[in-house]
Amino acid sequence: MDAADPRSESPVERAIREAVERGEFDDLPGRGKPLPGAGRTGPVDANWWVRGYLEREGLSGEALLPPAVQLRKELDRIDGTVARFTDERRVRDHVEEIDARVVDHMRYPVGPWVPIRRPDADAIVARWRAARERPRPTPAGPSARSGAGDDGTASPVRRRWWSRLRRR
């Protein structure tokens, strides 16, 4: 039997064959070029297409990790996460949300066993406060923006209301 025999051809194969005959695939990008990674000589990665998609979209591969590992990574970087918050209540809310997920994971573990502890909200808030209270470097001389007075003493810098909104 011939490959183009209509009796052995499925409806999908027939639609593709007819589209090729009409020339509908002639102007596709990459036509005549080798497939990406086709000339690779090393071991073939079974998830090459997932890695390529993540790279093209600029996404982190962390979403593919098991939930236990994701939670552990989130706990490891919690100080950096809460550093951008401006309100203690928001810090505590964030820690409570993570704590609830840790408790859920301890009740119903999913994925590989990873040692995970419940976060200590008071310790995290104390580190957050300490980081915020560190003295920030001040400019050497008074500037026009700082509102220097006639006697050369600088008055406190007034921030615009919209610049406070960007920090959240």
N, C-alpha and C positions, 0 to 999 in steps of 0.2 A: 504494500500500500504506500502511496505517496504521502510525504509530510503535509502537503497542502490538501489532502483528500478531505472534502467537507464531511464525509461520514465519520471520520475519527477525530474531527476537530471540535473542541469545546466552544461554546459561544464566546467566551473571553478570548481564546486564541484566535477565533475568526475575526473578532472586532479589532484585535491588535494587527493581524495580517492585513486587513482592509485599510487600516489607518496608515500602515507602512506603505502600502501600494499607492495610497493617495498622496503620500509625501508629508504627512502631518508631523513626523518626527525629524525632518531634515534640518530644521532651524534651532534645535535644542542647544543650549550652551554646553560646551565640553564635548561636542560631537567630534569624534576622531582622535580624542585625547585619551591617554591611559587613565584607568581608575586611580584615585589617590591611594598610595600605599601598595599598589600592585607590584612594584619592583622591589619590594622589601625582601631582604635576605634573612632577617632574623626570625625569631619565633613569632607566630601570628597571635595577636591579642584578640581574644574572643569578644571583647567589648570595645573594639576600635571605633565603632560608630557612635557609641555613647560618649567616649572621650572627645571625638570630633565635634559632636553636637555641643557639649559643654564648652569647648574652646571657641566655637563659632559664636555662641550666644553670650560668652563672657560670664558663664555661671561657675559657681564653686562646685567641686565634686563632693563637698561635704553632705549634700542632700542625699547622696547615695549610700552613706554610711549607716550602719545599724543604729537604731534609736538609742541604745545604751552608750555607744561611742559619741553620738551627737550630744547627748546630755552631759557626758563627762567633759567634752571639749567646751561646752557652754559654761560649765562650772569653773573650768580652769581659767577662762577669760572674763569672769564676771566683774572683776575690778575695772577692767578696761571698758566694759559695757556701761557700768553705772557711772563712770567718770564723766560722761557727757550730760548726765541728768543734772538739773539745777535745783531740784526740790527733794527733800528727804522722803517725803511721802511717796514720790514716784520710785525712789530707790527701794523702799520697803515693799511697794507693790510688785516691783519686778522680782525681788528676791522671793516673795510669797508665791508668785506664779511659778518660778522655777522649783521651789520647794514642793509645790503640789504635784508637779510632774515627776520629781524624784520619788515622792511617796507612791504615786501610781506605778512607777517603774519597779519599786521595791515589792509592791503587792503582786504585780503581774509582769515579771521580767520578760523582755523580748530581745532576742539576739544573744550574742556572746556575753559571758559573765564579765562585767567590768566593775571594779570597786568604785562605788559611788556613795558619798555621804550627803546628808542633808545640809544645806547651807546655813551658816549662823548669821542671821540677819543683823544682830547687834554688832558683830565683828566687821561685817561688810560695811555697815553704816559708819562705824568708827574709822575705818580706812578711807571711806569716801570723804568724811569730814576732814581728816588729816590732809588728804590730797588737796582739798579746796582751800585749806588755811595756809598752805605754803605761800610764802611771800612771792609775789610775781615781780619780775624785773621792771623797774620804772625807768622812764626816759631820763637821760642825764640832765637836760636843760628844759626850762619851761617852753612850751610851744603855744602857738596861738590857739590851738584846739583845746589845750588843757585849761584855758581860762586863767592865765597868770594875771595877778593883780598888779596895781601900779607899784607896789612895794617889792615886787619880784617873787612873792610867795605864790605858790600854785594852789588854785582852788580845786576841789575834786572834779574829775571828769564826769560830765553828764552824758549818759548814753541815750541814744534815741530809742523810743519805745519799740520800733520795728526791729532793732538789732537784738533786743531781748527775746523776741519770738524765734529768731533763727537758731538759737542754741538748744532748743528742745528737740 
